[in-house]
Amino acid sequence: MPPGGGRPGHESRPGAGPATNGAAAMSIRRVVPDLRSTRLEESRRFYVDLFGFRVVMDLGFVVTLASPTHPAAQITLVRDEGGSQPVPAFTIEVGNVDAVHADAVARGADIVYPLTDERWGVRRFSVRDPNGVVLNVMSHRRDAG
């Protein structure tokens, strides 16, 4: 074994461990790809029929599908109507969306959708990463439902 007791090839490296740059301790609960769809119903049938996903949320413009055996394995289909509102590439569910939002604002991140309590029981905002990718960051509201 290398010094420090780690497995070969897994030695400690600067930056390889938990964030030490002042970022708040974060609980990431899941990461879900958000797929744009101009053919939402066909896309839903594709994933349900071919892979056996189950519909766990259907708001008409957004449909979330989950694995019946691993419910955290999900795909979200988002209707792409060509509007000016950016469609996120994926969603990160966190333990405390307010803390992440405050940190993003403090860092000067490009917030492209404001922190909002949505009618379907989530609190969320969208932020653009340095590559221009839009991320949906959310938590389930405890008072919802």
Sequence and secondary structure as in RCSB ss.txt:
>XXXX:A:sequence
MPPGGGRPGHESRPGAGPATNGAAAMSIRRVVPDLRSTRLEESRRFYVDLFGFRVVMDLGFVVTLASPTHPAAQI
TLVRDEGGSQPVPAFTIEVGNVDAVHADAVARGADIVYPLTDERWGVRRFSVRDPNGVVLNVMSHRRDAG
>XXXX:A:secstr
  TTS  TT    TTSSS  SS     EEEEEEEEEESSHHHHHHHHHHHH  EEEEE SSEEEEE SS TT EE
EEEE    SS   SEEEEES HHHHHHHHHHTT EEEEEEEE TTSEEEEEEE TTS EEEEEEE TT  
